[in-house]
Amino acid sequence: MMDATDLPRLCDQRGWKNRARLMLELRAAARRTNRGLLPDDTSLKRMIREWVHGRRGLSPEYADLFAEVFGVPFAIGRPGTATAAPTADGTDLVDRLSAAATLDASLIALLETQTDSFRALDRQLGAARTLQQTEAHVDQMTDLWRYALPGTHRATLAAALAEASALAGWQALDIGDSHKAWSHHETAKSAARESGDRSIIAHVTAQQAYALLDSGRASDAVALVRHARTEADGRVPATLRSWLWAAEAEALAACGAAGPAQDALDEAGRALPTQDDGLPFLFLNDVHLARWRGHCLARLGKTEAIQELTESVEHLDPTFTRAAAGLRCDLALAYSVRGQHDEARTEARAAEALAARASSARQRRRIAQLVMSGEGQSGR
């Protein structure tokens, strides 16, 4: 739980160097949430100054607006006085420093095990049922990280936090909240940079591009993934290189760039190793890469996607419920392109059932768009 005194740090994490940017984001959030007009710049700047210095309490309205801007909850009311120096939840600095001082390798390993359990739950149950737990986990890790003194354990915790935040960002995408997804990935990138782990930096940076894809900014997504890939090239494990190429192929396919997308898919295939590199945040093997290839080909309108996707259906681990929904949606699209509308409807129904089971707003939106497109084609 954040309070208004955290605003400078949150702005710094996003590279916002002045209050004008924060005011701009607040006004945009007010428009998105239909909260009406905010005060003029002079008044709003004074309010922010008073919030930051703990002289003014956050109303429920502004706590909600800051939560919309930063993707994390904010406490209502005024932080404690400077003499007692308590934080928003009543815990003082000494207590927080003491809690962070317990940080060691075994505690970090336990936190990473929790992250793995949230990954497994997310695959089967979907983000709608797990995001709140993941965010609470991220908040706990963030609190430890913020108050940990410099050293090996702090850097290791930063790496663990980066991947937990990226998981929360991916889950936010699944419930259809691209803004929250972006915010979680900003936290992930900040932590990843402190960790110094090139693999994690590359992964969380490239994954953030999916917030751009879901916002209709495919060319920006290509640029972001390509930046992550070129920065990491030759310095990360082969599985991650394959993943980065495949992510770039997907963004290129969204742009309709068939040739470059196919080239990127070929690079992904060449980079994929025969043995797992042991990266806990990646699930990439021949089956998942074939599913990814089929998705790109279907998006480009290539009928040969059907073979790739059909084989993936047969071999996909059944615990990947949301992935199966996307795969069936891709098959429906590929069948529709080939004019096999009965098969397309069958696959769309299967995709809808899986998306409902996983409560995936993202996949349901894709399926709805596909069904509307199919109805339009059948009416011509």
C-alpha positions as a Python dict, from the first residue, in 0.01 Angstrom:
ca = {
    (1, 'M'): (0, 0, 0),
    (2, 'M'): (151, 332, -109),
    (3, 'D'): (89, 678, 33),
    (4, 'A'): (138, 1018, -125),
    (5, 'T'): (491, 1054, 13),
    (6, 'D'): (588, 771, -226),
    (7, 'L'): (503, 986, -530),
    (8, 'P'): (858, 1117, -597),
    (9, 'R'): (1002, 765, -600),
    (10, 'L'): (722, 632, -823),
    (11, 'C'): (772, 921, -1066),
    (12, 'D'): (1149, 865, -1071),
    (13, 'Q'): (1095, 497, -1157),
    (14, 'R'): (907, 608, -1467),
    (15, 'G'): (1154, 878, -1565),
    (16, 'W'): (910, 1163, -1491),
    (17, 'K'): (1137, 1451, -1400),
    (18, 'N'): (878, 1715, -1312),
    (19, 'R'): (531, 1752, -1165),
    (20, 'A'): (389, 1865, -1497),
    (21, 'R'): (408, 1505, -1620),
    (22, 'L'): (238, 1376, -1306),
    (23, 'M'): (-42, 1630, -1348),
    (24, 'L'): (-80, 1527, -1712),
    (25, 'E'): (-113, 1162, -1609),
    (26, 'L'): (-364, 1251, -1336),
    (27, 'R'): (-582, 1439, -1583),
    (28, 'A'): (-565, 1150, -1829),
    (29, 'A'): (-665, 909, -1551),
    (30, 'A'): (-957, 1135, -1457),
    (31, 'R'): (-1079, 1129, -1818),
    (32, 'R'): (-1044, 750, -1843),
    (33, 'T'): (-1245, 698, -1526),
    (34, 'N'): (-1503, 972, -1595),
    (35, 'R'): (-1419, 1165, -1277),
    (36, 'G'): (-1471, 1510, -1421),
    (37, 'L'): (-1235, 1805, -1432),
    (38, 'L'): (-949, 1845, -1187),
    (39, 'P'): (-839, 2182, -1041),
    (40, 'D'): (-622, 2417, -1245),
    (41, 'D'): (-248, 2357, -1266),
    (42, 'T'): (-157, 2600, -988),
    (43, 'S'): (-399, 2442, -742),
    (44, 'L'): (-312, 2086, -843),
    (45, 'K'): (62, 2157, -811),
    (46, 'R'): (7, 2292, -459),
    (47, 'M'): (-199, 1985, -365),
    (48, 'I'): (74, 1752, -492),
    (49, 'R'): (337, 1943, -292),
    (50, 'E'): (127, 1909, 24),
    (51, 'W'): (63, 1538, -40),
    (52, 'V'): (431, 1468, -99),
    (53, 'H'): (532, 1641, 227),
    (54, 'G'): (259, 1465, 427),
    (55, 'R'): (73, 1788, 504),
    (56, 'R'): (-246, 1685, 328),
    (57, 'G'): (-438, 1357, 330),
    (58, 'L'): (-551, 1173, 15),
    (59, 'S'): (-925, 1166, -40),
    (60, 'P'): (-1078, 842, -174),
    (61, 'E'): (-1114, 1010, -515),
    (62, 'Y'): (-746, 1104, -543),
    (63, 'A'): (-630, 772, -392),
    (64, 'D'): (-821, 600, -674),
    (65, 'L'): (-670, 835, -934),
    (66, 'F'): (-314, 769, -816),
    (67, 'A'): (-389, 395, -816),
    (68, 'E'): (-506, 431, -1177),
    (69, 'V'): (-188, 618, -1273),
    (70, 'F'): (64, 391, -1100),
    (71, 'G'): (-116, 56, -1091),
    (72, 'V'): (-72, 13, -714),
    (73, 'P'): (-315, 85, -425),
    (74, 'F'): (-285, 410, -229),
    (75, 'A'): (-381, 466, 135),
    (76, 'I'): (-660, 712, 207),
    (77, 'G'): (-587, 990, 455),
    (78, 'R'): (-275, 1161, 578),
    (79, 'P'): (54, 984, 658),
    (80, 'G'): (180, 1009, 1015),
    (81, 'T'): (363, 1309, 1154),
    (82, 'A'): (736, 1363, 1108),
    (83, 'T'): (808, 1310, 1479),
    (84, 'A'): (670, 956, 1491),
    (85, 'A'): (763, 896, 1125),
    (86, 'P'): (513, 611, 1075),
    (87, 'T'): (426, 487, 729),
    (88, 'A'): (73, 457, 592),
    (89, 'D'): (8, 125, 768),
    (90, 'G'): (146, 240, 1105),
    (91, 'T'): (483, 64, 1079),
    (92, 'D'): (775, 296, 1147),
    (93, 'L'): (1105, 309, 963),
    (94, 'V'): (1294, 113, 1227),
    (95, 'D'): (1049, -176, 1202),
    (96, 'R'): (1074, -185, 825),
    (97, 'L'): (1451, -174, 830),
    (98, 'S'): (1448, -454, 1087),
    (99, 'A'): (1221, -666, 868),
    (100, 'A'): (1447, -608, 568),
    (101, 'A'): (1750, -702, 777),
    (102, 'T'): (1614, -1059, 799),
    (103, 'L'): (1668, -1091, 424),
    (104, 'D'): (1888, -1388, 334),
    (105, 'A'): (1923, -1649, 61),
    (106, 'S'): (1666, -1883, 215),
    (107, 'L'): (1400, -1611, 242),
    (108, 'I'): (1456, -1505, -119),
    (109, 'A'): (1431, -1869, -229),
    (110, 'L'): (1100, -1896, -43),
    (111, 'L'): (968, -1583, -217),
    (112, 'E'): (1076, -1723, -554),
    (113, 'T'): (895, -2050, -476),
    (114, 'Q'): (581, -1846, -409),
    (115, 'T'): (621, -1673, -745),
    (116, 'D'): (647, -2014, -913),
    (117, 'S'): (328, -2125, -742),
    (118, 'F'): (148, -1815, -869),
    (119, 'R'): (274, -1893, -1221),
    (120, 'A'): (127, -2244, -1199),
    (121, 'L'): (-204, -2117, -1061),
    (122, 'D'): (-218, -1849, -1329),
    (123, 'R'): (-172, -2105, -1608),
    (124, 'Q'): (-462, -2315, -1488),
    (125, 'L'): (-701, -2075, -1312),
    (126, 'G'): (-633, -1752, -1500),
    (127, 'A'): (-542, -1401, -1394),
    (128, 'A'): (-885, -1298, -1269),
    (129, 'R'): (-849, -1548, -983),
    (130, 'T'): (-481, -1493, -908),
    (131, 'L'): (-384, -1131, -981),
    (132, 'Q'): (-480, -999, -638),
    (133, 'Q'): (-262, -1263, -469),
    (134, 'T'): (27, -1191, -704),
    (135, 'E'): (3, -817, -641),
    (136, 'A'): (6, -871, -264),
    (137, 'H'): (316, -1088, -312),
    (138, 'V'): (478, -813, -520),
    (139, 'D'): (391, -550, -256),
    (140, 'Q'): (558, -760, 13),
    (141, 'M'): (872, -807, -195),
    (142, 'T'): (877, -438, -290),
    (143, 'D'): (860, -340, 76),
    (144, 'L'): (1157, -562, 161),
    (145, 'W'): (1350, -432, -140),
    (146, 'R'): (1292, -66, -59),
    (147, 'Y'): (1426, -102, 293),
    (148, 'A'): (1707, -354, 233),
    (149, 'L'): (2059, -218, 262),
    (150, 'P'): (2295, -253, -36),
    (151, 'G'): (2455, -591, -86),
    (152, 'T'): (2422, -926, -257),
    (153, 'H'): (2088, -1010, -99),
    (154, 'R'): (1930, -683, -211),
    (155, 'A'): (2042, -742, -572),
    (156, 'T'): (1915, -1100, -564),
    (157, 'L'): (1581, -984, -423),
    (158, 'A'): (1561, -722, -700),
    (159, 'A'): (1589, -998, -960),
    (160, 'A'): (1315, -1198, -788),
    (161, 'L'): (1094, -890, -761),
    (162, 'A'): (1142, -808, -1130),
    (163, 'E'): (1002, -1143, -1237),
    (164, 'A'): (716, -1134, -986),
    (165, 'S'): (620, -786, -1109),
    (166, 'A'): (639, -903, -1470),
    (167, 'L'): (404, -1191, -1381),
    (168, 'A'): (160, -942, -1228),
    (169, 'G'): (192, -734, -1545),
    (170, 'W'): (113, -1035, -1763),
    (171, 'Q'): (-189, -1115, -1548),
    (172, 'A'): (-308, -754, -1575),
    (173, 'L'): (-294, -790, -1953),
    (174, 'D'): (-508, -1101, -1930),
    (175, 'I'): (-784, -917, -1744),
    (176, 'G'): (-769, -642, -2007),
    (177, 'D'): (-590, -373, -1806),
    (178, 'S'): (-304, -261, -2030),
    (179, 'H'): (-230, 45, -1818),
    (180, 'K'): (-180, -160, -1502),
    (181, 'A'): (28, -407, -1704),
    (182, 'W'): (256, -124, -1819),
    (183, 'S'): (295, 2, -1463),
    (184, 'H'): (388, -342, -1326),
    (185, 'H'): (647, -380, -1600),
    (186, 'E'): (796, -40, -1513),
    (187, 'T'): (848, -170, -1158),
    (188, 'A'): (991, -490, -1304),
    (189, 'K'): (1239, -298, -1519),
    (190, 'S'): (1356, -82, -1228),
    (191, 'A'): (1419, -389, -1014),
    (192, 'A'): (1580, -576, -1303),
    (193, 'R'): (1825, -294, -1368),
    (194, 'E'): (1932, -297, -1003),
    (195, 'S'): (1979, -674, -1018),
    (196, 'G'): (2212, -639, -1316),
    (197, 'D'): (2078, -967, -1460),
    (198, 'R'): (2079, -925, -1839),
    (199, 'S'): (1833, -1209, -1895),
    (200, 'I'): (1574, -1062, -1663),
    (201, 'I'): (1622, -711, -1803),
    (202, 'A'): (1566, -842, -2155),
    (203, 'H'): (1266, -1053, -2060),
    (204, 'V'): (1068, -792, -1866),
    (205, 'T'): (1147, -521, -2122),
    (206, 'A'): (1031, -730, -2417),
    (207, 'Q'): (725, -858, -2235),
    (208, 'Q'): (614, -500, -2171),
    (209, 'A'): (566, -472, -2548),
    (210, 'Y'): (247, -678, -2516),
    (211, 'A'): (82, -382, -2345),
    (212, 'L'): (161, -188, -2663),
    (213, 'L'): (26, -468, -2884),
    (214, 'D'): (-298, -480, -2688),
    (215, 'S'): (-325, -101, -2719),
    (216, 'G'): (-297, -114, -3099),
    (217, 'R'): (62, 16, -3113),
    (218, 'A'): (222, -272, -3300),
    (219, 'S'): (508, -73, -3453),
    (220, 'D'): (606, 55, -3107),
    (221, 'A'): (592, -303, -2982),
    (222, 'V'): (835, -410, -3256),
    (223, 'A'): (1074, -132, -3157),
    (224, 'L'): (1063, -223, -2788),
    (225, 'V'): (1116, -597, -2839),
    (226, 'R'): (1392, -532, -3091),
    (227, 'H'): (1563, -299, -2843),
    (228, 'A'): (1550, -568, -2574),
    (229, 'R'): (1681, -832, -2815),
    (230, 'T'): (1970, -628, -2954),
    (231, 'E'): (2076, -514, -2605),
    (232, 'A'): (2081, -875, -2490),
    (233, 'D'): (2218, -1038, -2805),
    (234, 'G'): (2495, -1286, -2732),
    (235, 'R'): (2476, -1227, -2357),
    (236, 'V'): (2170, -1432, -2259),
    (237, 'P'): (2085, -1805, -2270),
    (238, 'A'): (1975, -1959, -2599),
    (239, 'T'): (1616, -2020, -2481),
    (240, 'L'): (1572, -1651, -2409),
    (241, 'R'): (1722, -1555, -2748),
    (242, 'S'): (1467, -1783, -2912),
    (243, 'W'): (1187, -1627, -2704),
    (244, 'L'): (1296, -1273, -2797),
    (245, 'W'): (1299, -1358, -3168),
    (246, 'A'): (954, -1517, -3141),
    (247, 'A'): (815, -1214, -2956),
    (248, 'E'): (955, -989, -3228),
    (249, 'A'): (795, -1213, -3492),
    (250, 'E'): (457, -1176, -3322),
    (251, 'A'): (486, -797, -3315),
    (252, 'L'): (593, -794, -3681),
    (253, 'A'): (298, -1018, -3770),
    (254, 'A'): (67, -769, -3597),
    (255, 'C'): (213, -504, -3830),
    (256, 'G'): (144, -729, -4131),
    (257, 'A'): (517, -759, -4208),
    (258, 'A'): (508, -1116, -4339),
    (259, 'G'): (868, -1144, -4462),
    (260, 'P'): (1040, -1002, -4153),
    (261, 'A'): (805, -1200, -3927),
    (262, 'Q'): (898, -1524, -4102),
    (263, 'D'): (1268, -1437, -4080),
    (264, 'A'): (1230, -1375, -3705),
    (265, 'L'): (1049, -1707, -3662),
    (266, 'D'): (1332, -1883, -3845),
    (267, 'E'): (1583, -1717, -3609),
    (268, 'A'): (1374, -1830, -3311),
    (269, 'G'): (1381, -2186, -3438),
    (270, 'R'): (1757, -2180, -3491),
    (271, 'A'): (1819, -2035, -3145),
    (272, 'L'): (1601, -2282, -2953),
    (273, 'P'): (1834, -2523, -2770),
    (274, 'T'): (1777, -2896, -2740),
    (275, 'Q'): (1807, -2874, -2361),
    (276, 'D'): (1625, -2642, -2121),
    (277, 'D'): (1836, -2350, -1997),
    (278, 'G'): (1658, -2359, -1662),
    (279, 'L'): (1506, -2009, -1674),
    (280, 'P'): (1208, -2028, -1436),
    (281, 'F'): (1017, -1747, -1605),
    (282, 'L'): (1019, -1902, -1955),
    (283, 'F'): (816, -2193, -2090),
    (284, 'L'): (951, -2246, -2439),
    (285, 'N'): (1003, -2575, -2618),
    (286, 'D'): (925, -2718, -2962),
    (287, 'V'): (552, -2733, -2888),
    (288, 'H'): (525, -2377, -2759),
    (289, 'L'): (736, -2241, -3044),
    (290, 'A'): (517, -2424, -3297),
    (291, 'R'): (212, -2269, -3129),
    (292, 'W'): (376, -1928, -3152),
    (293, 'R'): (465, -1985, -3518),
    (294, 'G'): (108, -2090, -3590),
    (295, 'H'): (-24, -1777, -3420),
    (296, 'C'): (195, -1553, -3636),
    (297, 'L'): (103, -1735, -3957),
    (298, 'A'): (-268, -1722, -3871),
    (299, 'R'): (-244, -1353, -3801),
    (300, 'L'): (-80, -1304, -4140),
    (301, 'G'): (-360, -1500, -4308),
    (302, 'K'): (-141, -1798, -4401),
    (303, 'T'): (-342, -2119, -4434),
    (304, 'E'): (-36, -2333, -4352),
    (305, 'A'): (-88, -2219, -3993),
    (306, 'I'): (-345, -2499, -3956),
    (307, 'Q'): (-86, -2777, -3955),
    (308, 'E'): (135, -2604, -3697),
    (309, 'L'): (-161, -2531, -3471),
    (310, 'T'): (-322, -2873, -3504),
    (311, 'E'): (0, -3043, -3402),
    (312, 'S'): (33, -2803, -3109),
    (313, 'V'): (-318, -2890, -2988),
    (314, 'E'): (-218, -3256, -2973),
    (315, 'H'): (99, -3195, -2771),
    (316, 'L'): (21, -2894, -2552),
    (317, 'D'): (37, -2953, -2177),
    (318, 'P'): (-331, -2947, -2062),
    (319, 'T'): (-245, -2729, -1762),
    (320, 'F'): (-184, -2436, -2000),
    (321, 'T'): (-554, -2347, -2012),
    (322, 'R'): (-520, -1989, -2132),
    (323, 'A'): (-260, -2085, -2392),
    (324, 'A'): (-498, -2352, -2522),
    (325, 'A'): (-771, -2089, -2557),
    (326, 'G'): (-539, -1872, -2767),
    (327, 'L'): (-434, -2170, -2974),
    (328, 'R'): (-795, -2265, -3052),
    (329, 'C'): (-870, -1904, -3141),
    (330, 'D'): (-576, -1904, -3384),
    (331, 'L'): (-705, -2227, -3538),
    (332, 'A'): (-1049, -2071, -3583),
    (333, 'L'): (-888, -1777, -3759),
    (334, 'A'): (-681, -2002, -3985),
    (335, 'Y'): (-985, -2211, -4081),
    (336, 'S'): (-1184, -1895, -4148),
    (337, 'V'): (-915, -1765, -4384),
    (338, 'R'): (-930, -2093, -4572),
    (339, 'G'): (-1310, -2068, -4599),
    (340, 'Q'): (-1376, -2367, -4371),
    (341, 'H'): (-1636, -2188, -4164),
    (342, 'D'): (-1786, -2491, -3989),
    (343, 'E'): (-1443, -2588, -3857),
    (344, 'A'): (-1380, -2225, -3763),
    (345, 'R'): (-1699, -2211, -3557),
    (346, 'T'): (-1612, -2537, -3382),
    (347, 'E'): (-1271, -2407, -3282),
    (348, 'A'): (-1415, -2070, -3176),
    (349, 'R'): (-1660, -2247, -2944),
    (350, 'A'): (-1377, -2454, -2795),
    (351, 'A'): (-1169, -2137, -2750),
    (352, 'E'): (-1459, -1960, -2580),
    (353, 'A'): (-1507, -2248, -2334),
    (354, 'L'): (-1137, -2248, -2244),
    (355, 'A'): (-1123, -1869, -2213),
    (356, 'A'): (-1426, -1880, -1981),
    (357, 'R'): (-1258, -2146, -1770),
    (358, 'A'): (-948, -1930, -1738),
    (359, 'S'): (-1154, -1607, -1703),
    (360, 'S'): (-933, -1455, -1972),
    (361, 'A'): (-1073, -1121, -2085),
    (362, 'R'): (-788, -1089, -2334),
    (363, 'Q'): (-867, -1416, -2513),
    (364, 'R'): (-1242, -1355, -2498),
    (365, 'R'): (-1189, -1020, -2667),
    (366, 'R'): (-991, -1191, -2945),
    (367, 'I'): (-1263, -1452, -2987),
    (368, 'A'): (-1537, -1188, -3001),
    (369, 'Q'): (-1346, -998, -3269),
    (370, 'L'): (-1302, -1319, -3466),
    (371, 'V'): (-1672, -1408, -3442),
    (372, 'M'): (-1775, -1059, -3554),
    (373, 'S'): (-1534, -1079, -3846),
    (374, 'G'): (-1669, -1420, -3943),
    (375, 'E'): (-2027, -1297, -3931),
    (376, 'G'): (-1932, -1007, -4153),
    (377, 'Q'): (-1769, -1238, -4408),
    (378, 'S'): (-2064, -1476, -4413),
    (379, 'G'): (-2299, -1186, -4475),
    (380, 'R'): (-2113, -1066, -4786),
}
